[in-house]
Amino acid sequence: MPECLGKVVCVFEAEDAKEALDTFERKEGKFHLIFCDVVLSDQSGLKLIEQFLSRKEELRDLMSSGYTNQKSQWPIIREKGFQFLPKPYSLVDLLQAVREGIKTRLKKPEK
């Protein structure tokens, strides 16, 4: 069940990549932004974002991670032009990143 914030934003949660993709399909891709951790239980968050973008190219993305080592996959995130919010972050930081993510995409990922 989504949590709707006013009339503008509805937030859907998913336990893993499979549930996220199932929700996206069930809602017929009517999403503007995907907020995803880099490290997921069933696959890479990068792979998940690429799967979403292959279904809806104009979709915005926001990735997050608390890792600062190789697990963060920072070079790939930058290369692909994905928006990134490092953990820990405040609610103000999150809201600002979501606003920016919805407004722009720096660079479309290569297919």
Backbone hydrogen bonds, N-H to C=O, Kabsch-Sander energy under -0.5 kcal/mol:
donor,donor_aa,acceptor,acceptor_aa,energy
3,E,11,V,-2.5
4,C,2,P,-0.6
5,L,3,E,-0.5
5,L,9,V,-4.0
6,G,4,C,-0.8
8,V,5,L,-0.8
9,V,5,L,-1.5
11,V,3,E,-2.9
20,A,16,D,-2.1
21,L,17,A,-2.7
22,D,18,K,-2.5
23,T,19,E,-2.5
24,F,20,A,-2.3
25,E,21,L,-2.4
26,R,22,D,-2.6
27,K,23,T,-2.2
28,E,25,E,-1.6
29,G,24,F,-3.1
30,K,27,K,-1.7
31,F,29,G,-2.2
34,I,60,R,-2.1
35,F,33,L,-0.5
36,C,34,I,-0.6
36,C,62,L,-2.7
38,V,64,S,-2.3
40,L,38,V,-0.6
40,L,43,Q,-0.8
45,G,38,V,-3.3
46,L,38,V,-0.5
48,L,44,S,-1.9
49,I,45,G,-2.6
50,E,46,L,-2.3
51,Q,47,K,-2.1
52,F,48,L,-2.4
53,L,49,I,-2.7
54,S,50,E,-1.8
55,R,51,Q,-0.9
55,R,52,F,-0.9
56,K,52,F,-2.1
59,L,56,K,-1.8
60,R,32,H,-2.4
62,L,34,I,-2.3
63,M,83,Q,-2.8
64,S,36,C,-1.7
65,S,85,L,-0.8
72,S,69,N,-1.7
73,Q,70,Q,-1.4
76,I,73,Q,-0.5
77,I,73,Q,-2.1
78,R,74,W,-2.5
79,E,75,P,-2.3
80,K,76,I,-2.5
81,G,77,I,-0.8
81,G,78,R,-0.7
82,F,77,I,-2.0
83,Q,61,D,-0.5
85,L,63,M,-2.8
87,K,65,S,-2.7
94,L,90,S,-2.4
95,L,91,L,-2.7
96,Q,92,V,-2.3
97,A,93,D,-2.4
98,V,94,L,-2.6
99,R,95,L,-2.5
100,E,96,Q,-2.6
101,G,97,A,-2.7
102,I,98,V,-2.3
103,K,99,R,-1.9
104,T,100,E,-2.4
106,L,81,G,-0.5
107,K,81,G,-0.6
